């Protein structure tokens, strides 16, 4: 189709200046929690037993192939119709390995995009990772790394506290025993057209065990995110940084507001601060995930102040959205209105709706 062949998409929208409409280039940036994108192969190094044909989920080749088709459809449509091209950058979470991504980008709806993959294996106990997909025509990566989140349980027995550390090996074993193994934070730097941009893809520690009991872990994740951004801004004070992911916290939780330091109002964002456009959507009652009939926005794309300018002489943030088309929504049963996820009978989409932003530049 025509929109797969063009290099730049021109967006016309109604900013009137001297009675003329301005013209803009546009790129969509998206994040999607793929929810349990496992293959059917039993990997001895991954806790994937339930996602096999004989496992609890009865995860067959047919279900896996349907899951890939479902995800490909969503990715190809995120951000339309305001941008007829699929997202240029797609952050993903709950990915078992690189192989499932290789299978995903070969799907007919995605193959014409010529997507590249940046992925590292994380130490997560479920064996799930984050990754970045990108259209090679538009984005050229120059460096990438996975940055571990080192967090530890506070519950150490008195016997352990009183034990004498005999050598480094014992100390490491003790440390590893109390470490909470979770997803690394993926940092990718590169050029969107001819403009340098940095992307951090996240999947912060879950609320398993209770929100209050686990908030310290997500606050630590927020501080690590802030540390990464600070390091980029020390090299270039005007560094353009996008941090995206399933944060397992909403825009108003401490990990986002204090750990990362995100502001929800543009005028409150300092020179080296970060802006979160998803607080406004939360205030409107929108959500990306539902639990006990309560909606929250765990999936967000947050940016440095350098991307929140009004001149649009370079690529800057225009607006944000939640991609919640009707086909992504359960239309019957106890979970009517919720995201249409996997069941034992069928492969669904995800328990999360994807999110996106537009970056635009005047020409």
Secondary structure, 3 states (H helix, E strand, C coil): CHHHHCCCEEEEEEEEECCEEEEEEEEEEEEEEEEEECCCCCCCCCCCHHHCCCCCCCCCHHHHHHHHHHHHHHHHHCCCCCCCCCCCEEEEEEECCHHHHHHHHCCHHHHCCCEEEEECCCCCCCCCEEEEEEECCCEEEEEEEEECCCCECCCCCHHHHHCCCCCHHHHHHHHHHHECCCCCEEEEEEEECCEEEEEEEEECCCCCCCHHHHHHHHHHHHHHHHHHHHHHHHHCCCCCEEEEEECCCCCCCHHHHHHHCEECCHHHCCCCCEEECHHHHHHCCCCCEEECCEEECCEEEEEEHHHCCCCCCCCEEEEEEEECCHHHECCCCCCCCCECCCCCCCCCCCCCCEEEEEEEEEC
